[in-house]
Each structure stands twice: as C-alpha cells, then as structure tokens.
Amino acid sequence: MAAATTPGGKRRDPVVLGRITGLYGVRGWVRVRSYTEPPAALLGYDEWLVGGPGTWERFEVTGGREHGKGLVAQLAGTADRDAAARFLGADVAVERERMPEPAEGEYYWADLEGLEVRHRGGRLLGRVDRLLETGAHDVLVVSREEDGQKREVLVPFVPGTFVLDVNLAAGVIDVDWEWD
C-alpha cells in the first residue's frame, strides 16, 4: 500500500496503534496491546492494517473486546488458531486520514516523530526519535549524531514551559531546553 503525502510532500505512513502479542482461543482470535488512550479506542476502527512498513495487509475487524489489560480481536478470514499465528508480533495500524483531528494544542505522537527540535534561540538540538509516556507527562526523545555517536536527550513535553511552539507545517518544535 502506498503512503499518502501531506500538501508539503511529507509522507503520511499508516499510524501504528497497537501490536498483536498472542493468540486467544482456537477460533482465530488474537491478543492485542493497544497504544491508544483509552485502549479500547482501537476497536473503534472497523478495518486495521496489519504487518509493518512496506508489508501492510488490510483486514476487517469482525469482533473485538477488552480482555484483562489488553484487547482480543478477530480479523476477517482468520477462522482458527493456526491462521491467526501468522500475525504474532505484527503491528496494527490505521491510515492517518481515518483518525480524528486532534484538538487544538494536542498532537498524535506519529506527527511529532521526525520533527526538528530547536532551542528558543534557533540552535538545532536534534530530531524527535520517539516519545515516552511517564506518569506526569510525555517526554520527547531527541537524538543527534555527535562525533560519530548517537546522543539522546529527554525533553519533557510540557507546552508553555519547555515546549514553546509546535509547527507541524514547518516540521519544527521550539523548546526551552539546553543540551550541553
């Protein structure tokens, strides 16, 4: 499946919202770890892309529910445990266009990954490699090459305090954070 692009030409790959972590029962159901908040929001999508970059397959979700700390789901055409086993370890994604637009001042992590991070004075600190969820707030993991080594710094994603501006169109996050 081809990735869509934004008006600026940036690729908009499917957004990974979970991972298939195990099998459930003998009728083709799978255990799913959802990355959404709340976790059951993943079941709101009636169609999932399963696989990984360059290997996505489209499946209708024919059943699903919360189970323990995760979810269980059944994908169309998967009638038994053996058929479901091929999905073990696969990512679950949806096309970005199917996701609701975030509220003002809110962002999907997938939209922040890869953005340049600049100190309020304009100095480039690096790029957002990934985000971490902590109890207090999310954290940007900003990385850059330095002397042939990958270095990382953690920047609390606290708008108005450490995160001064997020400009998705320009691909830049301005922060008040030092990196020695």
Backbone as JSON Lines, residues from 0, in Angstrom:
{"i":0,"aa":"M","n":[0.85,-1.17,0.0],"ca":[0.0,0.0,0.0],"c":[0.89,1.22,0.0]}
{"i":1,"aa":"A","n":[0.59,2.2,-0.8],"ca":[1.39,3.42,-0.89],"c":[1.02,4.38,0.24]}
{"i":2,"aa":"A","n":[2.02,5.08,0.7],"ca":[1.78,6.07,1.75],"c":[1.25,7.35,1.13]}
{"i":3,"aa":"A","n":[0.34,7.99,1.82],"ca":[-0.17,9.28,1.37],"c":[0.86,10.35,1.71]}
{"i":4,"aa":"T","n":[0.7,11.52,1.11],"ca":[1.59,12.63,1.44],"c":[0.77,13.83,1.87]}
{"i":5,"aa":"T","n":[1.42,14.7,2.63],"ca":[0.79,15.94,3.06],"c":[0.97,16.95,1.94]}
{"i":6,"aa":"P","n":[0.3,18.13,2.02],"ca":[0.5,19.14,0.99],"c":[1.96,19.54,0.84]}
{"i":7,"aa":"G","n":[2.75,19.47,1.91],"ca":[4.17,19.8,1.83],"c":[5.02,18.68,1.29]}
{"i":8,"aa":"G","n":[4.41,17.54,0.96],"ca":[5.14,16.43,0.38],"c":[5.65,15.42,1.4]}
{"i":9,"aa":"K","n":[5.42,15.65,2.7],"ca":[5.87,14.72,3.73],"c":[5.01,13.46,3.68]}
{"i":10,"aa":"R","n":[5.66,12.29,3.76],"ca":[4.92,11.03,3.75],"c":[4.03,10.93,4.98]}
{"i":11,"aa":"R","n":[2.88,10.35,4.78],"ca":[1.96,10.09,5.9],"c":[1.71,8.59,5.91]}
{"i":12,"aa":"D","n":[2.64,7.87,6.51],"ca":[2.51,6.43,6.63],"c":[1.37,6.09,7.57]}
{"i":13,"aa":"P","n":[0.88,4.87,7.5],"ca":[-0.13,4.46,8.47],"c":[0.39,4.66,9.89]}
{"i":14,"aa":"V","n":[-0.51,4.93,10.82],"ca":[-0.14,5.19,12.21],"c":[-0.3,3.91,13.01]}
{"i":15,"aa":"V","n":[0.77,3.47,13.61],"ca":[0.75,2.25,14.42],"c":[0.03,2.55,15.73]}
{"i":16,"aa":"L","n":[-1.02,1.78,16.0],"ca":[-1.83,1.99,17.2],"c":[-1.82,0.79,18.14]}
{"i":17,"aa":"G","n":[-1.1,-0.27,17.76],"ca":[-1.06,-1.45,18.63],"c":[-0.17,-2.52,18.05]}
{"i":18,"aa":"R","n":[-0.14,-3.65,18.75],"ca":[0.68,-4.79,18.33],"c":[-0.04,-6.08,18.72]}
{"i":19,"aa":"I","n":[0.02,-7.06,17.84],"ca":[-0.55,-8.37,18.13],"c":[0.48,-9.14,18.95]}
{"i":20,"aa":"T","n":[0.08,-9.51,20.16],"ca":[1.03,-10.09,21.1],"c":[0.82,-11.57,21.4]}
{"i":21,"aa":"G","n":[-0.3,-12.12,20.99],"ca":[-0.55,-13.53,21.29],"c":[-1.8,-14.04,20.63]}
{"i":22,"aa":"L","n":[-2.07,-15.29,20.87],"ca":[-3.27,-15.94,20.34],"c":[-4.28,-16.07,21.47]}
{"i":23,"aa":"Y","n":[-5.56,-16.12,21.11],"ca":[-6.62,-16.23,22.1],"c":[-7.63,-17.26,21.61]}
{"i":24,"aa":"G","n":[-7.7,-18.37,22.28],"ca":[-8.66,-19.41,21.91],"c":[-8.27,-20.16,20.66]}
{"i":25,"aa":"V","n":[-9.21,-20.9,20.13],"ca":[-8.94,-21.75,18.96],"c":[-9.67,-21.29,17.7]}
{"i":26,"aa":"R","n":[-10.39,-20.17,17.79],"ca":[-11.19,-19.71,16.64],"c":[-10.59,-18.51,15.91]}
{"i":27,"aa":"G","n":[-9.29,-18.35,16.01],"ca":[-8.62,-17.33,15.22],"c":[-8.53,-15.95,15.85]}
{"i":28,"aa":"W","n":[-8.84,-15.83,17.12],"ca":[-8.74,-14.53,17.79],"c":[-7.29,-14.29,18.2]}
{"i":29,"aa":"V","n":[-6.93,-13.01,18.3],"ca":[-5.58,-12.62,18.72],"c":[-5.65,-11.67,19.91]}
{"i":30,"aa":"R","n":[-4.58,-11.67,20.71],"ca":[-4.42,-10.7,21.8],"c":[-3.72,-9.48,21.21]}
{"i":31,"aa":"V","n":[-4.2,-8.29,21.63],"ca":[-3.67,-7.06,21.08],"c":[-3.3,-6.11,22.2]}
{"i":32,"aa":"R","n":[-2.1,-5.55,22.13],"ca":[-1.71,-4.48,23.04],"c":[-2.0,-3.17,22.31]}
{"i":33,"aa":"S","n":[-2.92,-2.4,22.86],"ca":[-3.32,-1.14,22.25],"c":[-2.46,0.0,22.79]}
{"i":34,"aa":"Y","n":[-2.03,0.89,21.89],"ca":[-1.28,2.09,22.28],"c":[-2.2,3.31,22.39]}
{"i":35,"aa":"T","n":[-3.49,3.11,22.17],"ca":[-4.42,4.24,22.2],"c":[-4.85,4.53,23.62]}
{"i":36,"aa":"E","n":[-5.4,5.7,23.82],"ca":[-5.93,6.09,25.12],"c":[-7.37,6.55,24.94]}
{"i":37,"aa":"P","n":[-8.34,5.85,25.44],"ca":[-8.25,4.6,26.18],"c":[-7.92,3.44,25.23]}
{"i":38,"aa":"P","n":[-7.41,2.33,25.77],"ca":[-7.01,1.21,24.91],"c":[-8.11,0.69,23.99]}
{"i":39,"aa":"A","n":[-9.35,0.69,24.46],"ca":[-10.46,0.17,23.65],"c":[-10.76,1.04,22.43]}
{"i":40,"aa":"A","n":[-10.18,2.24,22.35],"ca":[-10.42,3.1,21.19],"c":[-9.96,2.42,19.9]}
{"i":41,"aa":"L","n":[-9.0,1.53,19.99],"ca":[-8.53,0.81,18.8],"c":[-9.66,0.0,18.18]}
{"i":42,"aa":"L","n":[-10.58,-0.48,19.0],"ca":[-11.71,-1.27,18.48],"c":[-12.72,-0.4,17.74]}
{"i":43,"aa":"G","n":[-12.58,0.9,17.81],"ca":[-13.47,1.81,17.08],"c":[-13.19,1.84,15.58]}
{"i":44,"aa":"Y","n":[-12.09,1.25,15.16],"ca":[-11.75,1.17,13.74],"c":[-12.16,-0.2,13.23]}
{"i":45,"aa":"D","n":[-13.03,-0.23,12.23],"ca":[-13.54,-1.5,11.72],"c":[-12.59,-2.16,10.73]}
{"i":46,"aa":"E","n":[-11.51,-1.47,10.4],"ca":[-10.53,-2.02,9.47],"c":[-9.14,-1.69,9.99]}
{"i":47,"aa":"W","n":[-8.26,-2.67,10.05],"ca":[-6.89,-2.48,10.5],"c":[-5.93,-2.83,9.39]}
{"i":48,"aa":"L","n":[-4.79,-2.19,9.43],"ca":[-3.65,-2.59,8.61],"c":[-2.75,-3.39,9.54]}
{"i":49,"aa":"V","n":[-2.4,-4.58,9.13],"ca":[-1.61,-5.47,9.98],"c":[-0.31,-5.81,9.26]}
{"i":50,"aa":"G","n":[0.79,-5.72,9.96],"ca":[2.09,-6.04,9.38],"c":[3.14,-5.08,9.85]}
{"i":51,"aa":"G","n":[3.7,-4.33,8.9],"ca":[4.74,-3.35,9.19],"c":[5.02,-2.54,7.94]}
{"i":52,"aa":"P","n":[5.91,-1.55,8.03],"ca":[6.19,-0.7,6.87],"c":[6.54,-1.53,5.63]}
{"i":53,"aa":"G","n":[5.82,-1.28,4.56],"ca":[6.04,-1.99,3.31],"c":[5.35,-3.34,3.22]}
{"i":54,"aa":"T","n":[4.76,-3.81,4.32],"ca":[4.12,-5.13,4.31],"c":[2.7,-5.09,4.87]}
{"i":55,"aa":"W","n":[2.07,-3.93,4.86],"ca":[0.73,-3.82,5.43],"c":[-0.27,-4.64,4.64]}
{"i":56,"aa":"E","n":[-1.15,-5.34,5.38],"ca":[-2.29,-6.03,4.79],"c":[-3.54,-5.48,5.46]}
{"i":57,"aa":"R","n":[-4.59,-5.27,4.67],"ca":[-5.84,-4.69,5.17],"c":[-6.77,-5.82,5.62]}
{"i":58,"aa":"F","n":[-7.33,-5.67,6.84],"ca":[-8.26,-6.66,7.37],"c":[-9.44,-5.97,8.02]}
{"i":59,"aa":"E","n":[-10.63,-6.53,7.78],"ca":[-11.82,-6.11,8.52],"c":[-11.75,-6.74,9.9]}
{"i":60,"aa":"V","n":[-12.09,-5.97,10.93],"ca":[-12.14,-6.48,12.29],"c":[-13.57,-7.0,12.48]}
{"i":61,"aa":"T","n":[-13.71,-8.32,12.64],"ca":[-15.04,-8.92,12.73],"c":[-15.52,-9.1,14.17]}
{"i":62,"aa":"G","n":[-14.62,-8.89,15.13],"ca":[-15.0,-8.98,16.52],"c":[-13.89,-8.44,17.39]}
{"i":63,"aa":"G","n":[-14.26,-7.94,18.56],"ca":[-13.25,-7.45,19.47],"c":[-13.85,-7.01,20.78]}
{"i":64,"aa":"R","n":[-13.03,-7.08,21.83],"ca":[-13.48,-6.62,23.15],"c":[-12.26,-6.46,24.06]}
{"i":65,"aa":"E","n":[-12.49,-5.78,25.17],"ca":[-11.45,-5.67,26.18],"c":[-11.32,-7.01,26.87]}
{"i":66,"aa":"H","n":[-10.09,-7.36,27.23],"ca":[-9.86,-8.62,27.93],"c":[-8.63,-8.45,28.8]}
{"i":67,"aa":"G","n":[-8.81,-8.48,30.11],"ca":[-7.7,-8.25,31.03],"c":[-7.13,-6.86,30.83]}
{"i":68,"aa":"K","n":[-5.81,-6.77,30.67],"ca":[-5.15,-5.48,30.47],"c":[-5.04,-5.1,29.0]}
{"i":69,"aa":"G","n":[-5.58,-5.93,28.12],"ca":[-5.47,-5.65,26.69],"c":[-6.79,-5.86,25.99]}
{"i":70,"aa":"L","n":[-6.66,-6.21,24.72],"ca":[-7.82,-6.45,23.87],"c":[-7.68,-7.81,23.22]}
{"i":71,"aa":"V","n":[-8.79,-8.36,22.79],"ca":[-8.78,-9.52,21.91],"c":[-9.62,-9.15,20.7]}
{"i":72,"aa":"A","n":[-9.2,-9.66,19.54],"ca":[-9.9,-9.32,18.3],"c":[-9.81,-10.46,17.3]}
{"i":73,"aa":"Q","n":[-10.75,-10.44,16.37],"ca":[-10.71,-11.41,15.28],"c":[-10.7,-10.64,13.96]}
{"i":74,"aa":"L","n":[-9.83,-11.08,13.07],"ca":[-9.71,-10.47,11.75],"c":[-10.4,-11.36,10.73]}
{"i":75,"aa":"A","n":[-11.04,-10.74,9.75],"ca":[-11.76,-11.48,8.71],"c":[-10.83,-12.5,8.05]}
{"i":76,"aa":"G","n":[-11.37,-13.68,7.8],"ca":[-10.62,-14.72,7.13],"c":[-9.7,-15.51,8.05]}
{"i":77,"aa":"T","n":[-9.78,-15.24,9.33],"ca":[-8.93,-15.93,10.29],"c":[-9.84,-16.76,11.19]}
{"i":78,"aa":"A","n":[-10.06,-18.01,10.8],"ca":[-11.06,-18.83,11.48],"c":[-10.48,-19.78,12.52]}
{"i":79,"aa":"D","n":[-9.15,-19.93,12.54],"ca":[-8.58,-20.85,13.54],"c":[-7.23,-20.34,14.04]}
{"i":80,"aa":"R","n":[-6.76,-21.0,15.08],"ca":[-5.53,-20.6,15.76],"c":[-4.33,-20.6,14.81]}
{"i":81,"aa":"D","n":[-4.24,-21.59,13.94],"ca":[-3.12,-21.67,13.01],"c":[-3.11,-20.49,12.04]}
{"i":82,"aa":"A","n":[-4.27,-20.09,11.57],"ca":[-4.35,-18.94,10.65],"c":[-3.97,-17.65,11.37]}
{"i":83,"aa":"A","n":[-4.33,-17.54,12.64],"ca":[-4.02,-16.32,13.4],"c":[-2.54,-16.24,13.79]}
{"i":84,"aa":"A","n":[-1.86,-17.36,13.86],"ca":[-0.46,-17.4,14.31],"c":[0.46,-16.57,13.41]}
{"i":85,"aa":"R","n":[0.11,-16.39,12.17],"ca":[0.98,-15.61,11.27],"c":[1.03,-14.13,11.65]}
{"i":86,"aa":"F","n":[0.1,-13.67,12.49],"ca":[0.07,-12.27,12.89],"c":[0.89,-11.97,14.15]}
{"i":87,"aa":"L","n":[1.4,-12.98,14.81],"ca":[2.14,-12.77,16.05],"c":[3.29,-11.78,15.84]}
{"i":88,"aa":"G","n":[3.32,-10.76,16.68],"ca":[4.38,-9.75,16.6],"c":[4.13,-8.65,15.59]}
{"i":89,"aa":"A","n":[3.05,-8.73,14.83],"ca":[2.75,-7.72,13.81],"c":[2.18,-6.45,14.44]}
{"i":90,"aa":"D","n":[2.48,-5.32,13.82],"ca":[1.89,-4.05,14.24],"c":[0.47,-3.95,13.71]}
{"i":91,"aa":"V","n":[-0.34,-3.16,14.42],"ca":[-1.7,-2.83,13.99],"c":[-1.71,-1.33,13.74]}
{"i":92,"aa":"A","n":[-2.14,-0.93,12.56],"ca":[-2.14,0.48,12.2],"c":[-3.45,0.85,11.52]}
{"i":93,"aa":"V","n":[-3.67,2.16,11.4],"ca":[-4.77,2.69,10.6],"c":[-4.21,3.81,9.75]}
{"i":94,"aa":"E","n":[-4.89,4.09,8.67],"ca":[-4.47,5.21,7.82],"c":[-4.72,6.51,8.57]}
{"i":95,"aa":"R","n":[-3.77,7.41,8.53],"ca":[-3.84,8.67,9.28],"c":[-5.12,9.44,8.95]}
{"i":96,"aa":"E","n":[-5.56,9.37,7.73],"ca":[-6.75,10.11,7.31],"c":[-8.01,9.63,8.0]}
{"i":97,"aa":"R","n":[-8.01,8.4,8.53],"ca":[-9.19,7.86,9.21],"c":[-9.25,8.27,10.67]}
{"i":98,"aa":"M","n":[-8.17,8.84,11.18],"ca":[-8.13,9.23,12.59],"c":[-8.74,10.62,12.76]}
{"i":99,"aa":"P","n":[-9.4,10.87,13.88],"ca":[-9.97,12.2,14.09],"c":[-8.87,13.24,14.24]}
{"i":100,"aa":"E","n":[-9.16,14.45,13.84],"ca":[-8.19,15.52,14.02],"c":[-8.03,15.81,15.51]}
{"i":101,"aa":"P","n":[-6.8,15.95,15.97],"ca":[-6.62,16.27,17.39],"c":[-7.11,17.67,17.71]}
{"i":102,"aa":"A","n":[-7.47,17.87,18.96],"ca":[-7.92,19.19,19.41],"c":[-6.76,20.18,19.36]}
{"i":103,"aa":"E","n":[-7.06,21.45,19.4],"ca":[-6.05,22.5,19.41],"c":[-5.05,22.24,20.54]}
{"i":104,"aa":"G","n":[-3.77,22.27,20.21],"ca":[-2.72,22.06,21.2],"c":[-2.46,20.61,21.53]}
{"i":105,"aa":"E","n":[-3.15,19.68,20.86],"ca":[-2.9,18.25,21.04],"c":[-2.32,17.69,19.76]}
{"i":106,"aa":"Y","n":[-1.5,16.63,19.9],"ca":[-0.79,16.08,18.75],"c":[-0.74,14.56,18.85]}
{"i":107,"aa":"Y","n":[-0.79,13.92,17.71],"ca":[-0.5,12.49,17.67],"c":[1.01,12.33,17.72]}
{"i":108,"aa":"W","n":[1.47,11.36,18.47],"ca":[2.9,11.12,18.57],"c":[3.5,10.91,17.18]}
{"i":109,"aa":"A","n":[2.8,10.19,16.32],"ca":[3.32,9.92,14.98],"c":[3.58,11.2,14.2]}
{"i":110,"aa":"D","n":[2.84,12.27,14.5],"ca":[3.04,13.54,13.81],"c":[4.24,14.31,14.35]}
{"i":111,"aa":"L","n":[4.68,13.97,15.58],"ca":[5.83,14.65,16.18],"c":[7.15,13.96,15.86]}
{"i":112,"aa":"E","n":[7.1,12.66,15.66],"ca":[8.32,11.91,15.38],"c":[8.96,12.39,14.08]}
{"i":113,"aa":"G","n":[10.25,12.65,14.15],"ca":[10.99,13.11,12.98],"c":[11.12,14.62,12.87]}
{"i":114,"aa":"L","n":[10.36,15.37,13.69],"ca":[10.44,16.83,13.62],"c":[11.77,17.32,14.19]}
{"i":115,"aa":"E","n":[12.27,18.43,13.65],"ca":[13.45,19.09,14.2],"c":[13.08,19.72,15.53]}
{"i":116,"aa":"V","n":[14.03,19.68,16.46],"ca":[13.83,20.34,17.75],"c":[14.88,21.43,17.86]}
{"i":117,"aa":"R","n":[14.42,22.65,18.05],"ca":[15.31,23.81,18.13],"c":[15.17,24.5,19.48]}
{"i":118,"aa":"H","n":[16.32,24.96,19.99],"ca":[16.32,25.78,21.2],"c":[15.7,27.12,20.85]}
{"i":119,"aa":"R","n":[15.11,27.78,21.81],"ca":[14.39,29.04,21.54],"c":[15.25,30.06,20.8]}
{"i":120,"aa":"G","n":[16.57,29.94,20.88],"ca":[17.47,30.84,20.16],"c":[17.71,30.43,18.72]}
{"i":121,"aa":"G","n":[17.14,29.29,18.3],"ca":[17.26,28.84,16.93],"c":[18.27,27.73,16.71]}
{"i":122,"aa":"R","n":[19.04,27.37,17.73],"ca":[20.06,26.33,17.59],"c":[19.39,24.96,17.49]}
{"i":123,"aa":"L","n":[19.79,24.16,16.49],"ca":[19.23,22.83,16.29],"c":[19.75,21.9,17.38]}
{"i":124,"aa":"L","n":[18.82,21.25,18.09],"ca":[19.19,20.29,19.12],"c":[19.19,18.86,18.59]}
{"i":125,"aa":"G","n":[18.36,18.58,17.6],"ca":[18.26,17.24,17.02],"c":[16.87,17.03,16.46]}
{"i":126,"aa":"R","n":[16.5,15.75,16.35],"ca":[15.19,15.37,15.84],"c":[14.49,14.47,16.85]}
{"i":127,"aa":"V","n":[13.16,14.54,16.84],"ca":[12.39,13.66,17.72],"c":[12.51,12.24,17.18]}
{"i":128,"aa":"D","n":[13.12,11.39,17.99],"ca":[13.3,9.99,17.62],"c":[12.06,9.19,17.99]}
{"i":129,"aa":"R","n":[11.53,9.46,19.18],"ca":[10.34,8.78,19.68],"c":[9.84,9.55,20.9]}
{"i":130,"aa":"L","n":[8.73,9.11,21.44],"ca":[8.2,9.71,22.67],"c":[8.03,8.63,23.72]}
{"i":131,"aa":"L","n":[8.1,9.05,24.97],"ca":[7.89,8.15,26.09],"c":[6.73,8.67,26.92]}
{"i":132,"aa":"E","n":[5.97,7.75,27.46],"ca":[4.88,8.12,28.36],"c":[5.37,7.92,29.79]}
{"i":133,"aa":"T","n":[5.25,8.96,30.59],"ca":[5.58,8.84,32.01],"c":[4.32,9.18,32.79]}
{"i":134,"aa":"G","n":[4.37,9.02,34.08],"ca":[3.18,9.31,34.88],"c":[2.8,10.78,34.85]}
{"i":135,"aa":"A","n":[3.78,11.66,34.79],"ca":[3.5,13.09,34.88],"c":[3.17,13.69,33.51]}
{"i":136,"aa":"H","n":[3.95,13.35,32.5],"ca":[3.76,13.94,31.16],"c":[4.55,13.12,30.15]}
{"i":137,"aa":"D","n":[4.29,13.37,28.89],"ca":[5.04,12.7,27.83],"c":[6.42,13.35,27.71]}
{"i":138,"aa":"V","n":[7.36,12.6,27.14],"ca":[8.73,13.07,27.01],"c":[9.2,12.85,25.57]}
{"i":139,"aa":"L","n":[9.77,13.9,24.97],"ca":[10.38,13.8,23.65],"c":[11.77,13.19,23.81]}
{"i":140,"aa":"V","n":[12.08,12.16,23.03],"ca":[13.44,11.63,22.98],"c":[14.06,12.24,21.73]}
{"i":141,"aa":"V","n":[14.97,13.2,21.95],"ca":[15.59,13.95,20.86],"c":[16.98,13.38,20.64]}
{"i":142,"aa":"S","n":[17.3,13.04,19.39],"ca":[18.61,12.46,19.11],"c":[19.34,13.24,18.04]}
{"i":143,"aa":"R","n":[20.67,13.11,18.09],"ca":[21.52,13.71,17.07],"c":[22.84,12.95,17.05]}
{"i":144,"aa":"E","n":[23.52,13.08,15.92],"ca":[24.85,12.5,15.77],"c":[25.86,13.49,16.31]}
{"i":145,"aa":"E","n":[26.8,12.98,17.1],"ca":[27.83,13.83,17.66],"c":[29.11,13.01,17.75]}
{"i":146,"aa":"D","n":[30.14,13.41,17.01],"ca":[31.41,12.67,16.97],"c":[31.19,11.21,16.58]}
{"i":147,"aa":"G","n":[30.31,10.98,15.61],"ca":[30.04,9.63,15.14],"c":[29.2,8.78,16.08]}
{"i":148,"aa":"Q","n":[28.72,9.36,17.15],"ca":[27.9,8.65,18.13],"c":[26.49,9.25,18.17]}
{"i":149,"aa":"K","n":[25.52,8.38,18.34],"ca":[24.15,8.86,18.51],"c":[23.98,9.26,19.97]}
{"i":150,"aa":"R","n":[23.58,10.5,20.19],"ca":[23.31,11.0,21.55],"c":[21.84,11.33,21.66]}
{"i":151,"aa":"E","n":[21.31,11.16,22.85],"ca":[19.9,11.45,23.09],"c":[19.75,12.35,24.3]}
{"i":152,"aa":"V","n":[18.73,13.18,24.24],"ca":[18.35,14.0,25.39],"c":[16.84,13.87,25.54]}
{"i":153,"aa":"L","n":[16.38,13.89,26.77],"ca":[14.95,13.8,27.05],"c":[14.42,15.19,27.36]}
{"i":154,"aa":"V","n":[13.36,15.58,26.65],"ca":[12.75,16.89,26.84],"c":[11.3,16.69,27.25]}
{"i":155,"aa":"P","n":[10.93,17.13,28.45],"ca":[9.53,17.0,28.87],"c":[8.61,17.74,27.9]}
{"i":156,"aa":"F","n":[7.56,17.06,27.45],"ca":[6.59,17.69,26.55],"c":[5.57,18.43,27.41]}
{"i":157,"aa":"V","n":[5.98,19.62,27.86],"ca":[5.12,20.45,28.69],"c":[4.95,21.79,27.96]}
{"i":158,"aa":"P","n":[3.85,21.92,27.2],"ca":[3.62,23.17,26.46],"c":[3.59,24.38,27.38]}
{"i":159,"aa":"G","n":[4.21,25.46,26.91],"ca":[4.24,26.7,27.66],"c":[5.38,26.78,28.65]}
{"i":160,"aa":"T","n":[5.94,25.64,29.02],"ca":[7.07,25.63,29.95],"c":[8.34,25.24,29.21]}
{"i":161,"aa":"F","n":[8.38,24.02,28.68],"ca":[9.57,23.56,27.96],"c":[9.33,23.54,26.45]}
{"i":162,"aa":"V","n":[8.11,23.26,26.02],"ca":[7.75,23.27,24.61],"c":[7.08,24.59,24.31]}
{"i":163,"aa":"L","n":[7.76,25.43,23.54],"ca":[7.27,26.78,23.28],"c":[6.33,26.83,22.08]}
{"i":164,"aa":"D","n":[6.63,26.0,21.05],"ca":[5.81,26.03,19.85],"c":[6.0,24.73,19.08]}
{"i":165,"aa":"V","n":[4.91,24.23,18.51],"ca":[4.95,23.08,17.62],"c":[4.4,23.54,16.29]}
{"i":166,"aa":"N","n":[5.24,23.51,15.26],"ca":[4.83,23.92,13.93],"c":[4.93,22.7,13.02]}
{"i":167,"aa":"L","n":[3.82,21.97,12.89],"ca":[3.82,20.76,12.08],"c":[4.12,21.06,10.61]}
{"i":168,"aa":"A","n":[3.59,22.16,10.1],"ca":[3.8,22.51,8.69],"c":[5.28,22.75,8.39]}
{"i":169,"aa":"A","n":[5.99,23.39,9.32],"ca":[7.41,23.66,9.12],"c":[8.29,22.5,9.59]}
{"i":170,"aa":"G","n":[7.7,21.58,10.34],"ca":[8.45,20.43,10.83],"c":[9.39,20.77,11.97]}
{"i":171,"aa":"V","n":[8.99,21.73,12.83],"ca":[9.88,22.21,13.89],"c":[9.14,22.31,15.22]}
{"i":172,"aa":"I","n":[9.84,21.92,16.28],"ca":[9.38,22.14,17.65],"c":[10.39,23.06,18.32]}
{"i":173,"aa":"D","n":[9.93,24.2,18.83],"ca":[10.79,25.13,19.56],"c":[10.67,24.81,21.04]}
{"i":174,"aa":"V","n":[11.83,24.68,21.71],"ca":[11.84,24.32,23.12],"c":[12.73,25.25,23.93]}
{"i":175,"aa":"D","n":[12.48,25.3,25.21],"ca":[13.34,26.0,26.16],"c":[14.05,24.9,26.94]}
{"i":176,"aa":"W","n":[15.1,24.36,26.34],"ca":[15.82,23.24,26.93],"c":[17.24,23.27,26.42]}
{"i":177,"aa":"E","n":[18.18,23.13,27.29],"ca":[19.6,23.16,26.92],"c":[20.12,21.74,26.68]}
{"i":178,"aa":"W","n":[21.06,21.64,25.79],"ca":[21.76,20.39,25.54],"c":[23.23,20.73,25.47]}
{"i":179,"aa":"D","n":[23.97,20.33,26.47],"ca":[25.41,20.66,26.51],"c":[26.2,19.84,25.53]}
